[in-house]
Amino acid sequence: MAKFEELIESRKAWIEQVLRPWCVSATRVELLKAEQEWTDIAGRAGVEFTLWPWAWSRFPILYVEGMSGINETHKVQVTLESGHAVSGFPDSRESQRGQLVLLGDDGHVGPYSIDSIVAIEQVDS
């Protein structure tokens, strides 16, 4: 039988080596399913501090370790699967559950599904 400390380390390793990488590559549909069972999967950690930030970390410009929500400090250009590109500042409050909303020159644009985004790059203002 494993010692309690070994169980804790095993769980931490599983979260870092399996769960977090899964969030980075999962589709929005899968992420929404996981959100419903998150307490059972990840424990008491809230989805706003784990699941969704980890999912958005596939685009490093949007991710800051320890921050709930997405990074709003840089103007970005979002390239979609269709080839269409839009730019603006990410709006963390409006961007919910795998849907990115930008604050552009003409107001809010989006939402854009995490699945339809190919790349996000910082734009010099």
N, C-alpha and C positions, 0 to 999 in steps of 0.2 A: 504494500500500500504506500502511496506517495505521501510525503509530508505536506502539510498545508502550504508552506513556503514554496514548494515545488509546484503545487497547483496554481498558486498565484503567478509564478513565473511562466508557467505553461500558458495560462490565459493571456497574459500580457504579450507573449510571443505570438500567439494565434491572432490577436488583434492587430499587431504590427505587421506580421508576415502574410496573413490571409485576408482578414476583414478590410483593413485599410486599402491594400492594393485592389481588392475587389471593388470598393467604392470608386476608385479612380477610373475603372474601365467599364463599370456596369451601365446599362442603358437606363434612361429615366424611368421606364416602366418597372424595371427591377428595383431601382432605388425607391420608388413609391411603395412597392411591396415590402421592402425591408423597413421602411419608415414605420409601417403599421406594426411590425414585430420587433422594433429596435430594442425595447427594454429586455426582451428575451434573448436577443442576439448579443447586444453590447453591454447590457447592464444598465445602470442608472444614467449613463452619459446621454445627455439630450441630443437629438438629431441636429439641432442648430449648432452644436459644438463639435460634432463628429461626422455623421453621415454626409450632410450637405457640404461642409467645408472640404472634407476629403474628396468628395465627388468633383468639386470645382478645382481641386488641386491639379487636375489634368491640364489646366491652363495656369501655369505658375504666376502670371501677373495678377490673378484674382485671389491668390491664396497667401495668407499670412498665418504662420503657426500660432495657435492659441486665440485667434480672432474668430468670433462667431460671425457668420455672414461672409460676404466677399469684400475684397479691397476696393474702395471707391476713390483712391487717391490719384489714379492715373487715367488720362483719357486713353481709350483703347479703340482698336479697329477689330471688329469681329468679322471673320470670313465664314460664310455659311456653305453647306454642301452644294447649294445651287450656284456658288461662285459669287453671289451677291455679297458686298461688304458694307457694313454700317459702322459708324463711329460715334462715340460719346463716352460719358463717364458711367461706370456701372452704378446702379442704384440698388444697394443692398436691401433696403426695406421693401422695395417693389419686386425684387428678384427672389422668388419663392419656389421651393420644391422643384428645382431643376429647370427653372425658366429664368433666363437672363433678361433684364430690362435695363436699357441705357437711357441716360439723360443726354439728349443731343441738342443741337442748336435750336431745333424746332419743338422741343419738349421731349416727352418720353417716347421711346421707340422699343418695339418688341411686344410681347415677350418672345424670346428665341429659346427653343428647347436645347438642353445640353447635348442632345443627340444630333441636332442639325448643325452644331458649331464645329468647324474644322480647325480653326486657329483663332487665337486672340493675342494681339500684339500691342504693345504700348505705342502711342502716337505722340510725337512732340507737339505740344500745344502752340 
